[in-house]
Amino acid sequence: MKQIETPRLLLRPFTLDDASAMFSNWANDPEVTKYMTWNPHQNEEVTKAIIKMWLKEEP
């Protein structure tokens, strides 16, 4: 997967190091995740498991 960078934005693939920020900033929030295909994460371990699954699915 390519990284895309502009002067004001960096888009890059998730890494396992992103789990804490992902969980605390949005993955555990029912309002943010209500249109997702998964429920809000109950803890950071759930977020880590999801990221690991995504990383395995990368081409």
C-alpha distance matrix in Angstrom:
0.0 3.8 6.7 9.6 13.1 16.5 19.9 19.9 16.4 13.3 10.3 7.9 6.7 10.2 12.1 15.5 17.1 16.4 18.7 21.9 20.9 19.3 22.5 25.0 23.6 22.9 22.2 25.9 27.3 28.9 29.0 25.3 24.3 27.0 24.9 22.1 22.3 23.2 26.0 26.0 25.2 28.4 27.3 24.4 24.4 23.4 20.4 19.4 19.8 17.6 14.7 15.4 15.4 12.0 10.5 12.6 11.4 7.7 8.0
3.8 0.0 3.7 6.4 9.8 13.2 16.6 17.1 13.9 10.9 8.5 6.9 7.8 11.5 13.5 17.2 18.1 17.2 20.0 22.9 21.4 20.2 23.7 25.7 24.0 23.6 23.5 27.2 28.3 30.1 29.9 26.1 25.6 28.4 26.3 23.9 24.6 25.5 28.1 27.8 27.1 30.4 29.1 26.2 26.6 25.7 22.5 21.7 22.5 20.3 17.2 18.3 18.7 15.2 13.8 16.2 15.1 11.5 11.6
6.7 3.7 0.0 3.8 6.5 10.2 13.3 13.7 10.6 7.4 5.7 4.6 7.1 10.6 12.6 16.3 16.5 15.4 18.6 21.0 19.2 18.4 22.1 23.7 21.8 21.9 22.3 25.9 26.9 29.0 28.6 24.8 24.8 27.9 26.1 23.8 25.0 25.7 27.9 27.0 26.4 29.5 28.1 25.0 25.9 25.3 21.8 21.1 22.6 20.5 17.2 18.8 19.7 16.2 14.9 17.9 17.2 13.8 14.7
9.6 6.4 3.8 0.0 3.8 6.9 10.4 10.9 8.0 5.9 5.1 6.5 9.7 12.9 15.4 19.1 18.9 17.3 20.5 22.5 20.1 19.4 23.2 24.4 22.0 22.1 23.0 26.6 27.1 29.1 28.2 24.4 24.9 27.7 25.8 24.1 25.7 26.6 28.7 27.8 27.6 30.9 29.6 26.8 28.1 27.3 23.7 23.5 25.1 22.7 19.6 21.6 22.3 18.7 17.9 21.0 19.9 16.7 17.5
13.1 9.8 6.5 3.8 0.0 3.8 6.8 7.8 5.7 4.5 6.3 8.4 12.1 14.7 16.8 20.3 19.4 17.8 21.4 22.8 20.1 20.0 23.8 24.4 21.9 22.6 24.0 27.4 27.7 30.1 28.9 25.3 26.2 29.1 27.6 26.0 28.0 28.7 30.5 29.2 28.9 32.0 30.6 27.7 29.3 28.9 25.1 25.0 27.0 24.8 21.7 23.9 25.0 21.5 20.6 23.9 23.2 20.0 21.0
16.5 13.2 10.2 6.9 3.8 0.0 3.8 5.4 5.1 6.4 8.9 11.7 15.4 17.8 20.0 23.4 22.2 20.4 23.8 24.9 21.8 21.9 25.6 25.8 23.0 23.7 25.6 28.9 28.7 31.0 29.5 25.9 27.3 30.1 28.5 27.5 29.8 30.6 32.2 30.8 30.8 33.9 32.6 29.9 31.9 31.4 27.6 27.8 30.0 27.6 24.7 27.1 28.1 24.6 24.0 27.4 26.5 23.4 24.4
19.9 16.6 13.3 10.4 6.8 3.8 0.0 3.8 6.1 8.2 11.5 14.3 18.0 19.9 21.8 24.9 23.2 21.5 25.0 25.4 22.3 22.9 26.5 26.2 23.3 24.6 26.8 29.9 29.5 32.1 30.5 27.1 28.9 31.7 30.5 29.6 32.2 32.8 34.0 32.2 32.2 35.1 33.6 30.9 33.2 32.9 29.1 29.4 31.9 29.7 26.8 29.3 30.7 27.3 26.7 30.2 29.5 26.6 27.8
19.9 17.1 13.7 10.9 7.8 5.4 3.8 0.0 3.8 7.1 10.3 13.5 17.1 18.5 20.5 23.5 21.7 19.5 22.7 23.0 19.6 20.1 23.6 23.0 20.0 21.2 23.7 26.6 26.1 28.6 26.9 23.6 25.6 28.4 27.4 26.7 29.5 30.0 31.0 29.0 29.2 32.0 30.8 28.3 30.8 30.4 26.7 27.3 29.9 27.6 24.9 27.8 29.1 25.8 25.6 29.2 28.5 26.0 27.6
16.4 13.9 10.6 8.0 5.7 5.1 6.1 3.8 0.0 3.8 6.6 9.9 13.4 14.9 17.2 20.3 18.9 16.6 19.8 20.5 17.2 17.3 20.9 20.9 17.9 18.8 20.9 24.1 23.8 26.3 24.8 21.3 22.9 25.8 24.6 23.6 26.2 26.7 27.9 26.2 26.3 29.3 28.1 25.6 27.8 27.3 23.5 24.1 26.5 24.1 21.4 24.3 25.4 22.1 21.9 25.5 24.7 22.2 24.0
13.3 10.9 7.4 5.9 4.5 6.4 8.2 7.1 3.8 0.0 3.8 6.4 10.0 11.7 13.9 17.1 16.0 14.0 17.4 18.6 15.7 15.7 19.5 20.0 17.5 18.3 19.9 23.2 23.5 26.1 25.1 21.4 22.5 25.7 24.5 22.9 25.1 25.4 26.8 25.2 24.9 27.9 26.4 23.6 25.5 25.1 21.3 21.4 23.8 21.6 18.6 21.1 22.5 19.2 18.6 22.2 21.7 19.1 20.8
10.3 8.5 5.7 5.1 6.3 8.9 11.5 10.3 6.6 3.8 0.0 3.8 7.1 9.3 12.1 15.5 15.2 12.9 16.0 17.9 15.3 14.4 18.2 19.3 16.9 17.0 18.0 21.6 22.1 24.3 23.6 19.8 20.3 23.4 21.9 20.1 22.0 22.5 24.3 23.1 22.8 26.0 24.8 22.1 23.7 22.9 19.2 19.4 21.3 18.8 15.9 18.5 19.4 15.9 15.6 19.1 18.2 15.7 17.5
7.9 6.9 4.6 6.5 8.4 11.7 14.3 13.5 9.9 6.4 3.8 0.0 3.8 6.5 8.9 12.6 12.7 11.1 14.2 16.5 14.7 13.8 17.5 19.1 17.4 17.5 17.8 21.4 22.5 24.8 24.6 20.8 20.8 24.1 22.7 20.3 21.7 21.9 23.8 22.7 21.9 25.1 23.6 20.6 21.6 21.1 17.5 17.0 18.8 16.6 13.4 15.5 16.7 13.3 12.4 15.9 15.5 12.8 14.8
6.7 7.8 7.1 9.7 12.1 15.4 18.0 17.1 13.4 10.0 7.1 3.8 0.0 3.8 6.5 10.1 11.2 9.8 12.3 15.3 14.2 12.7 16.1 18.4 17.1 16.8 16.3 20.0 21.5 23.6 23.9 20.2 19.5 22.8 21.5 18.6 19.4 19.5 21.6 20.8 19.7 22.9 21.4 18.4 19.0 18.3 14.9 14.2 15.5 13.4 10.1 11.9 12.9 9.6 8.7 12.2 11.9 9.5 12.1
10.2 11.5 10.6 12.9 14.7 17.8 19.9 18.5 14.9 11.7 9.3 6.5 3.8 0.0 3.8 6.8 8.1 6.4 8.6 11.7 11.0 9.5 12.6 15.1 14.4 14.2 13.4 16.8 18.8 21.1 21.8 18.3 17.5 21.0 20.2 17.2 18.0 17.4 19.1 17.9 16.5 19.4 17.7 14.7 15.3 14.8 11.3 10.6 12.4 10.5 7.1 9.4 11.1 8.4 7.8 11.6 12.0 10.7 13.9
12.1 13.5 12.6 15.4 16.8 20.0 21.8 20.5 17.2 13.9 12.1 8.9 6.5 3.8 0.0 3.8 5.2 5.5 7.6 10.7 11.0 10.4 13.0 15.4 15.5 15.9 14.9 17.9 20.3 22.9 24.1 20.7 19.9 23.5 23.1 19.9 20.5 19.3 20.7 19.3 17.1 19.5 17.2 13.8 14.0 14.4 11.2 9.3 11.5 10.9 7.1 8.4 11.1 9.5 7.8 11.4 13.0 11.8 15.0
15.5 17.2 16.3 19.1 20.3 23.4 24.9 23.5 20.3 17.1 15.5 12.6 10.1 6.8 3.8 0.0 3.8 5.3 5.6 8.7 10.3 9.9 11.5 14.1 15.1 15.7 14.1 16.5 19.5 22.1 23.8 20.8 19.7 23.3 23.5 20.2 20.5 18.6 19.5 18.0 15.3 17.1 14.5 10.9 10.7 11.7 9.0 6.4 9.0 9.5 6.3 7.0 10.5 10.1 8.7 11.7 14.0 13.7 17.1
17.1 18.1 16.5 18.9 19.4 22.2 23.2 21.7 18.9 16.0 15.2 12.7 11.2 8.1 5.2 3.8 0.0 3.8 5.6 7.1 8.4 9.4 11.2 12.9 13.9 15.3 14.6 16.7 19.5 22.6 24.0 21.0 20.6 24.4 24.8 21.8 22.7 20.8 21.3 19.1 16.5 18.0 15.0 11.3 12.1 13.7 10.8 8.7 12.1 12.6 9.5 10.8 14.2 13.5 12.2 15.4 17.5 16.8 20.1
16.4 17.2 15.4 17.3 17.8 20.4 21.5 19.5 16.6 14.0 12.9 11.1 9.8 6.4 5.5 5.3 3.8 0.0 3.8 5.7 5.6 6.0 8.5 10.2 10.6 11.8 11.3 13.9 16.3 19.4 20.5 17.4 17.2 21.0 21.4 18.6 19.9 18.2 18.6 16.4 14.2 16.3 13.8 10.4 12.0 12.7 9.2 8.5 11.9 11.3 8.5 11.0 13.7 12.5 12.1 15.7 17.0 16.4 19.8
18.7 20.0 18.6 20.5 21.4 23.8 25.0 22.7 19.8 17.4 16.0 14.2 12.3 8.6 7.6 5.6 5.6 3.8 0.0 3.8 5.6 5.1 6.0 8.5 9.9 10.7 9.3 11.3 14.3 17.2 18.9 16.2 15.6 19.3 20.1 17.2 18.2 15.9 15.9 13.6 11.0 12.7 10.1 6.6 8.3 9.0 5.8 5.4 9.1 9.0 7.3 9.8 12.4 12.1 12.4 15.4 16.9 17.2 20.9
21.9 22.9 21.0 22.5 22.8 24.9 25.4 23.0 20.5 18.6 17.9 16.5 15.3 11.7 10.7 8.7 7.1 5.7 3.8 0.0 3.8 5.5 5.3 6.1 8.4 10.2 9.7 10.7 13.5 16.9 18.6 16.3 16.3 20.0 21.4 18.9 20.3 17.8 17.1 14.1 11.5 12.5 9.5 6.3 9.1 10.6 7.9 8.3 11.9 12.2 11.0 13.4 16.0 15.8 16.2 19.2 20.7 20.9 24.6
20.9 21.4 19.2 20.1 20.1 21.8 22.3 19.6 17.2 15.7 15.3 14.7 14.2 11.0 11.0 10.3 8.4 5.6 5.6 3.8 0.0 3.8 5.5 5.3 5.7 8.2 9.0 10.6 12.5 16.1 17.0 14.4 15.1 18.8 20.0 17.9 19.9 17.9 17.3 14.2 12.5 14.1 11.9 9.2 12.3 13.0 9.8 10.8 14.3 13.6 12.1 15.1 17.4 16.4 16.9 20.3 21.3 21.1 24.6
19.3 20.2 18.4 19.4 20.0 21.9 22.9 20.1 17.3 15.7 14.4 13.8 12.7 9.5 10.4 9.9 9.4 6.0 5.1 5.5 3.8 0.0 3.8 5.7 5.4 5.9 5.8 8.4 10.4 13.6 14.6 11.7 11.8 15.6 16.5 14.2 16.1 14.2 14.0 11.3 9.9 12.3 10.8 8.6 11.3 10.9 7.4 9.3 12.2 10.7 9.7 13.2 14.8 13.6 14.9 18.1 18.7 18.7 22.4
22.5 23.7 22.1 23.2 23.8 25.6 26.5 23.6 20.9 19.5 18.2 17.5 16.1 12.6 13.0 11.5 11.2 8.5 6.0 5.3 5.5 3.8 0.0 3.8 5.7 5.9 4.6 5.6 8.5 11.7 13.6 11.5 11.3 14.8 16.5 14.3 16.0 13.3 12.2 9.0 7.1 8.8 7.2 5.8 9.1 8.7 6.1 8.8 11.5 10.7 10.8 13.9 15.4 15.1 16.7 19.4 20.2 20.9 24.7
25.0 25.7 23.7 24.4 24.4 25.8 26.2 23.0 20.9 20.0 19.3 19.1 18.4 15.1 15.4 14.1 12.9 10.2 8.5 6.1 5.3 5.7 3.8 0.0 3.8 6.0 6.9 6.6 8.4 12.1 13.4 11.8 12.7 16.0 18.1 16.6 18.7 16.2 14.6 11.0 9.7 10.6 9.0 8.1 11.8 12.0 9.8 12.2 15.1 14.5 14.3 17.4 19.1 18.6 20.0 23.0 23.8 24.2 27.9
23.6 24.0 21.8 22.0 21.9 23.0 23.3 20.0 17.9 17.5 16.9 17.4 17.1 14.4 15.5 15.1 13.9 10.6 9.9 8.4 5.7 5.4 5.7 3.8 0.0 3.8 6.6 7.6 7.9 11.6 11.8 9.6 11.3 14.7 16.3 15.2 17.9 16.1 14.9 11.5 11.3 13.0 12.2 11.2 14.7 14.2 11.5 14.1 16.8 15.4 14.9 18.4 19.8 18.6 20.2 23.4 23.6 23.7 27.3
22.9 23.6 21.9 22.1 22.6 23.7 24.6 21.2 18.8 18.3 17.0 17.5 16.8 14.2 15.9 15.7 15.3 11.8 10.7 10.2 8.2 5.9 5.9 6.0 3.8 0.0 3.8 5.5 5.3 8.6 8.9 6.2 7.5 11.0 12.6 11.5 14.3 12.6 11.6 8.5 9.2 11.7 11.8 11.4 14.5 13.0 10.5 13.7 15.7 13.7 13.9 17.5 18.2 17.0 19.2 22.1 21.9 22.3 25.9
22.2 23.5 22.3 23.0 24.0 25.6 26.8 23.7 20.9 19.9 18.0 17.8 16.3 13.4 14.9 14.1 14.6 11.3 9.3 9.7 9.0 5.8 4.6 6.9 6.6 3.8 0.0 3.8 5.7 8.1 9.8 7.5 6.7 10.3 11.8 9.8 11.9 9.6 8.6 5.7 5.7 8.8 9.2 9.0 11.5 9.5 7.3 10.9 12.4 10.4 11.3 14.8 15.1 14.5 16.9 19.5 19.4 20.4 24.0
25.9 27.2 25.9 26.6 27.4 28.9 29.9 26.6 24.1 23.2 21.6 21.4 20.0 16.8 17.9 16.5 16.7 13.9 11.3 10.7 10.6 8.4 5.6 6.6 7.6 5.5 3.8 0.0 3.8 6.4 9.1 8.2 7.7 10.5 13.1 11.7 13.5 10.7 8.3 4.5 4.6 6.4 7.5 8.7 11.5 9.7 8.8 12.4 13.8 12.6 14.1 17.1 17.6 17.5 20.0 22.3 22.5 23.7 27.4
27.3 28.3 26.9 27.1 27.7 28.7 29.5 26.1 23.8 23.5 22.1 22.5 21.5 18.8 20.3 19.5 19.5 16.3 14.3 13.5 12.5 10.4 8.5 8.4 7.9 5.3 5.7 3.8 0.0 3.8 5.5 5.4 6.2 8.4 11.4 11.1 13.7 11.6 9.1 5.9 7.9 9.5 11.1 12.5 15.3 13.4 12.3 15.9 17.2 15.5 16.9 20.2 20.4 19.9 22.5 24.9 24.7 25.8 29.3
28.9 30.1 29.0 29.1 30.1 31.0 32.1 28.6 26.3 26.1 24.3 24.8 23.6 21.1 22.9 22.1 22.6 19.4 17.2 16.9 16.1 13.6 11.7 12.1 11.6 8.6 8.1 6.4 3.8 0.0 3.8 5.5 5.2 5.7 9.3 9.8 12.1 10.3 7.5 5.5 8.9 10.4 13.0 15.0 17.2 14.7 14.2 18.0 18.6 16.6 18.6 21.8 21.3 20.9 24.0 26.0 25.4 26.8 30.3
29.0 29.9 28.6 28.2 28.9 29.5 30.5 26.9 24.8 25.1 23.6 24.6 23.9 21.8 24.1 23.8 24.0 20.5 18.9 18.6 17.0 14.6 13.6 13.4 11.8 8.9 9.8 9.1 5.5 3.8 0.0 3.8 5.6 5.5 8.5 10.1 13.2 12.4 10.4 8.9 12.1 14.0 16.3 17.7 20.3 17.8 16.7 20.5 21.3 18.9 20.5 23.9 23.4 22.4 25.5 27.8 26.8 27.8 31.1
25.3 26.1 24.8 24.4 25.3 25.9 27.1 23.6 21.3 21.4 19.8 20.8 20.2 18.3 20.7 20.8 21.0 17.4 16.2 16.3 14.4 11.7 11.5 11.8 9.6 6.2 7.5 8.2 5.4 5.5 3.8 0.0 3.8 5.8 7.6 8.3 11.8 11.2 10.1 8.4 11.3 13.9 15.5 16.2 18.8 16.4 14.6 18.2 19.2 16.5 17.6 21.2 20.8 19.4 22.3 24.8 23.8 24.5 27.8
24.3 25.6 24.8 24.9 26.2 27.3 28.9 25.6 22.9 22.5 20.3 20.8 19.5 17.5 19.9 19.7 20.6 17.2 15.6 16.3 15.1 11.8 11.3 12.7 11.3 7.5 6.7 7.7 6.2 5.2 5.6 3.8 0.0 3.8 5.5 5.1 8.2 7.4 6.7 6.0 9.1 12.2 14.2 15.1 17.0 14.1 12.8 16.4 16.7 13.9 15.6 18.9 18.1 17.1 20.3 22.4 21.2 22.5 25.7
27.0 28.4 27.9 27.7 29.1 30.1 31.7 28.4 25.8 25.7 23.4 24.1 22.8 21.0 23.5 23.3 24.4 21.0 19.3 20.0 18.8 15.6 14.8 16.0 14.7 11.0 10.3 10.5 8.4 5.7 5.5 5.8 3.8 0.0 3.8 5.6 8.3 8.3 7.3 7.9 11.6 14.1 16.8 18.3 19.9 16.7 16.0 19.6 19.5 16.8 18.8 21.9 20.6 19.8 23.2 24.9 23.5 25.0 28.0
24.9 26.3 26.1 25.8 27.6 28.5 30.5 27.4 24.6 24.5 21.9 22.7 21.5 20.2 23.1 23.5 24.8 21.4 20.1 21.4 20.0 16.5 16.5 18.1 16.3 12.6 11.8 13.1 11.4 9.3 8.5 7.6 5.5 3.8 0.0 3.8 6.7 8.4 9.1 10.4 13.7 16.8 19.2 20.1 21.5 18.1 17.0 20.4 20.0 16.8 18.6 21.6 19.9 18.6 22.1 23.7 21.8 23.1 25.8
22.1 23.9 23.8 24.1 26.0 27.5 29.6 26.7 23.6 22.9 20.1 20.3 18.6 17.2 19.9 20.2 21.8 18.6 17.2 18.9 17.9 14.2 14.3 16.6 15.2 11.5 9.8 11.7 11.1 9.8 10.1 8.3 5.1 5.6 3.8 0.0 3.8 5.4 7.2 8.8 11.4 14.8 16.9 17.4 18.5 15.0 13.8 17.0 16.4 13.1 15.0 17.9 16.1 14.9 18.5 20.0 18.2 19.7 22.6
22.3 24.6 25.0 25.7 28.0 29.8 32.2 29.5 26.2 25.1 22.0 21.7 19.4 18.0 20.5 20.5 22.7 19.9 18.2 20.3 19.9 16.1 16.0 18.7 17.9 14.3 11.9 13.5 13.7 12.1 13.2 11.8 8.2 8.3 6.7 3.8 0.0 3.8 7.1 9.9 11.9 15.1 17.3 18.0 18.2 14.5 14.0 16.8 15.4 12.2 14.6 16.9 14.5 13.9 17.7 18.5 16.6 18.6 21.4
23.2 25.5 25.7 26.6 28.7 30.6 32.8 30.0 26.7 25.4 22.5 21.9 19.5 17.4 19.3 18.6 20.8 18.2 15.9 17.8 17.9 14.2 13.3 16.2 16.1 12.6 9.6 10.7 11.6 10.3 12.4 11.2 7.4 8.3 8.4 5.4 3.8 0.0 3.8 6.7 8.3 11.4 13.7 14.7 14.8 11.1 11.1 14.2 12.8 10.1 13.0 15.3 13.4 13.4 17.1 18.0 16.8 19.1 22.3
26.0 28.1 27.9 28.7 30.5 32.2 34.0 31.0 27.9 26.8 24.3 23.8 21.6 19.1 20.7 19.5 21.3 18.6 15.9 17.1 17.3 14.0 12.2 14.6 14.9 11.6 8.6 8.3 9.1 7.5 10.4 10.1 6.7 7.3 9.1 7.2 7.1 3.8 0.0 3.8 6.2 8.7 11.6 13.4 14.0 10.5 11.1 14.5 13.7 11.6 14.7 17.0 15.7 16.1 19.5 20.7 20.0 22.2 25.6
26.0 27.8 27.0 27.8 29.2 30.8 32.2 29.0 26.2 25.2 23.1 22.7 20.8 17.9 19.3 18.0 19.1 16.4 13.6 14.1 14.2 11.3 9.0 11.0 11.5 8.5 5.7 4.5 5.9 5.5 8.9 8.4 6.0 7.9 10.4 8.8 9.9 6.7 3.8 0.0 3.8 6.4 9.0 10.8 12.4 9.4 9.4 13.2 13.3 11.6 14.1 16.8 16.3 16.6 19.6 21.3 21.0 22.9 26.4
25.2 27.1 26.4 27.6 28.9 30.8 32.2 29.2 26.3 24.9 22.8 21.9 19.7 16.5 17.1 15.3 16.5 14.2 11.0 11.5 12.5 9.9 7.1 9.7 11.3 9.2 5.7 4.6 7.9 8.9 12.1 11.3 9.1 11.6 13.7 11.4 11.9 8.3 6.2 3.8 0.0 3.8 5.6 7.3 8.6 5.9 6.4 10.0 10.3 9.5 11.9 14.3 14.4 15.2 17.8 19.5 19.8 21.7 25.4
28.4 30.4 29.5 30.9 32.0 33.9 35.1 32.0 29.3 27.9 26.0 25.1 22.9 19.4 19.5 17.1 18.0 16.3 12.7 12.5 14.1 12.3 8.8 10.6 13.0 11.7 8.8 6.4 9.5 10.4 14.0 13.9 12.2 14.1 16.8 14.8 15.1 11.4 8.7 6.4 3.8 0.0 3.8 7.2 8.3 6.7 8.5 11.4 11.8 12.1 14.5 16.4 16.9 18.2 20.5 21.9 22.7 24.8 28.5
27.3 29.1 28.1 29.6 30.6 32.6 33.6 30.8 28.1 26.4 24.8 23.6 21.4 17.7 17.2 14.5 15.0 13.8 10.1 9.5 11.9 10.8 7.2 9.0 12.2 11.8 9.2 7.5 11.1 13.0 16.3 15.5 14.2 16.8 19.2 16.9 17.3 13.7 11.6 9.0 5.6 3.8 0.0 3.8 5.5 5.7 7.0 9.1 10.4 11.4 13.1 14.8 16.1 17.4 19.1 20.8 22.2 23.9 27.7
24.4 26.2 25.0 26.8 27.7 29.9 30.9 28.3 25.6 23.6 22.1 20.6 18.4 14.7 13.8 10.9 11.3 10.4 6.6 6.3 9.2 8.6 5.8 8.1 11.2 11.4 9.0 8.7 12.5 15.0 17.7 16.2 15.1 18.3 20.1 17.4 18.0 14.7 13.4 10.8 7.3 7.2 3.8 0.0 3.8 5.4 5.0 6.2 8.7 9.9 10.6 12.3 14.3 15.4 16.5 18.6 20.2 21.5 25.3
24.4 26.6 25.9 28.1 29.3 31.9 33.2 30.8 27.8 25.5 23.7 21.6 19.0 15.3 14.0 10.7 12.1 12.0 8.3 9.1 12.3 11.3 9.1 11.8 14.7 14.5 11.5 11.5 15.3 17.2 20.3 18.8 17.0 19.9 21.5 18.5 18.2 14.8 14.0 12.4 8.6 8.3 5.5 3.8 0.0 3.8 5.4 5.0 6.2 8.7 9.9 10.5 12.4 14.3 15.3 16.7 18.7 20.4 24.1
23.4 25.7 25.3 27.3 28.9 31.4 32.9 30.4 27.3 25.1 22.9 21.1 18.3 14.8 14.4 11.7 13.7 12.7 9.0 10.6 13.0 10.9 8.7 12.0 14.2 13.0 9.5 9.7 13.4 14.7 17.8 16.4 14.1 16.7 18.1 15.0 14.5 11.1 10.5 9.4 5.9 6.7 5.7 5.4 3.8 0.0 3.8 5.4 5.1 6.3 8.7 9.9 10.7 12.5 14.3 15.6 16.9 19.0 22.7
20.4 22.5 21.8 23.7 25.1 27.6 29.1 26.7 23.5 21.3 19.2 17.5 14.9 11.3 11.2 9.0 10.8 9.2 5.8 7.9 9.8 7.4 6.1 9.8 11.5 10.5 7.3 8.8 12.3 14.2 16.7 14.6 12.8 16.0 17.0 13.8 14.0 11.1 11.1 9.4 6.4 8.5 7.0 5.0 5.4 3.8 0.0 3.8 5.4 5.1 6.3 8.6 9.9 10.6 12.4 14.4 15.6 17.0 20.8
19.4 21.7 21.1 23.5 25.0 27.8 29.4 27.3 24.1 21.4 19.4 17.0 14.2 10.6 9.3 6.4 8.7 8.5 5.4 8.3 10.8 9.3 8.8 12.2 14.1 13.7 10.9 12.4 15.9 18.0 20.5 18.2 16.4 19.6 20.4 17.0 16.8 14.2 14.5 13.2 10.0 11.4 9.1 6.2 5.0 5.4 3.8 0.0 3.8 5.4 5.2 6.1 8.6 9.9 10.5 12.4 14.4 15.7 19.4
19.8 22.5 22.6 25.1 27.0 30.0 31.9 29.9 26.5 23.8 21.3 18.8 15.5 12.4 11.5 9.0 12.1 11.9 9.1 11.9 14.3 12.2 11.5 15.1 16.8 15.7 12.4 13.8 17.2 18.6 21.3 19.2 16.7 19.5 20.0 16.4 15.4 12.8 13.7 13.3 10.3 11.8 10.4 8.7 6.2 5.1 5.4 3.8 0.0 3.8 5.5 5.1 6.2 8.7 9.9 10.7 12.6 14.7 18.3
17.6 20.3 20.5 22.7 24.8 27.6 29.7 27.6 24.1 21.6 18.8 16.6 13.4 10.5 10.9 9.5 12.6 11.3 9.0 12.2 13.6 10.7 10.7 14.5 15.4 13.7 10.4 12.6 15.5 16.6 18.9 16.5 13.9 16.8 16.8 13.1 12.2 10.1 11.6 11.6 9.5 12.1 11.4 9.9 8.7 6.3 5.1 5.4 3.8 0.0 3.8 5.4 5.1 6.2 8.7 10.0 10.8 12.8 16.5
14.7 17.2 17.2 19.6 21.7 24.7 26.8 24.9 21.4 18.6 15.9 13.4 10.1 7.1 7.1 6.3 9.5 8.5 7.3 11.0 12.1 9.7 10.8 14.3 14.9 13.9 11.3 14.1 16.9 18.6 20.5 17.6 15.6 18.8 18.6 15.0 14.6 13.0 14.7 14.1 11.9 14.5 13.1 10.6 9.9 8.7 6.3 5.2 5.5 3.8 0.0 3.8 5.4 5.0 6.1 8.7 9.9 10.9 14.7
15.4 18.3 18.8 21.6 23.9 27.1 29.3 27.8 24.3 21.1 18.5 15.5 11.9 9.4 8.4 7.0 10.8 11.0 9.8 13.4 15.1 13.2 13.9 17.4 18.4 17.5 14.8 17.1 20.2 21.8 23.9 21.2 18.9 21.9 21.6 17.9 16.9 15.3 17.0 16.8 14.3 16.4 14.8 12.3 10.5 9.9 8.6 6.1 5.1 5.4 3.8 0.0 3.8 5.4 5.1 6.3 8.8 10.3 13.8
15.4 18.7 19.7 22.3 25.0 28.1 30.7 29.1 25.4 22.5 19.4 16.7 12.9 11.1 11.1 10.5 14.2 13.7 12.4 16.0 17.4 14.8 15.4 19.1 19.8 18.2 15.1 17.6 20.4 21.3 23.4 20.8 18.1 20.6 19.9 16.1 14.5 13.4 15.7 16.3 14.4 16.9 16.1 14.3 12.4 10.7 9.9 8.6 6.2 5.1 5.4 3.8 0.0 3.8 5.5 5.2 6.5 9.1 12.5
12.0 15.2 16.2 18.7 21.5 24.6 27.3 25.8 22.1 19.2 15.9 13.3 9.6 8.4 9.5 10.1 13.5 12.5 12.1 15.8 16.4 13.6 15.1 18.6 18.6 17.0 14.5 17.5 19.9 20.9 22.4 19.4 17.1 19.8 18.6 14.9 13.9 13.4 16.1 16.6 15.2 18.2 17.4 15.4 14.3 12.5 10.6 9.9 8.7 6.2 5.0 5.4 3.8 0.0 3.8 5.4 5.1 6.6 10.3
10.5 13.8 14.9 17.9 20.6 24.0 26.7 25.6 21.9 18.6 15.6 12.4 8.7 7.8 7.8 8.7 12.2 12.1 12.4 16.2 16.9 14.9 16.7 20.0 20.2 19.2 16.9 20.0 22.5 24.0 25.5 22.3 20.3 23.2 22.1 18.5 17.7 17.1 19.5 19.6 17.8 20.5 19.1 16.5 15.3 14.3 12.4 10.5 9.9 8.7 6.1 5.1 5.5 3.8 0.0 3.8 5.4 5.4 9.0
12.6 16.2 17.9 21.0 23.9 27.4 30.2 29.2 25.5 22.2 19.1 15.9 12.2 11.6 11.4 11.7 15.4 15.7 15.4 19.2 20.3 18.1 19.4 23.0 23.4 22.1 19.5 22.3 24.9 26.0 27.8 24.8 22.4 24.9 23.7 20.0 18.5 18.0 20.7 21.3 19.5 21.9 20.8 18.6 16.7 15.6 14.4 12.4 10.7 10.0 8.7 6.3 5.2 5.4 3.8 0.0 3.8 5.6 8.3
11.4 15.1 17.2 19.9 23.2 26.5 29.5 28.5 24.7 21.7 18.2 15.5 11.9 12.0 13.0 14.0 17.5 17.0 16.9 20.7 21.3 18.7 20.2 23.8 23.6 21.9 19.4 22.5 24.7 25.4 26.8 23.8 21.2 23.5 21.8 18.2 16.6 16.8 20.0 21.0 19.8 22.7 22.2 20.2 18.7 16.9 15.6 14.4 12.6 10.8 9.9 8.8 6.5 5.1 5.4 3.8 0.0 3.8 6.4
7.7 11.5 13.8 16.7 20.0 23.4 26.6 26.0 22.2 19.1 15.7 12.8 9.5 10.7 11.8 13.7 16.8 16.4 17.2 20.9 21.1 18.7 20.9 24.2 23.7 22.3 20.4 23.7 25.8 26.8 27.8 24.5 22.5 25.0 23.1 19.7 18.6 19.1 22.2 22.9 21.7 24.8 23.9 21.5 20.4 19.0 17.0 15.7 14.7 12.8 10.9 10.3 9.1 6.6 5.4 5.6 3.8 0.0 3.8
8.0 11.6 14.7 17.5 21.0 24.4 27.8 27.6 24.0 20.8 17.5 14.8 12.1 13.9 15.0 17.1 20.1 19.8 20.9 24.6 24.6 22.4 24.7 27.9 27.3 25.9 24.0 27.4 29.3 30.3 31.1 27.8 25.7 28.0 25.8 22.6 21.4 22.3 25.6 26.4 25.4 28.5 27.7 25.3 24.1 22.7 20.8 19.4 18.3 16.5 14.7 13.8 12.5 10.3 9.0 8.3 6.4 3.8 0.0
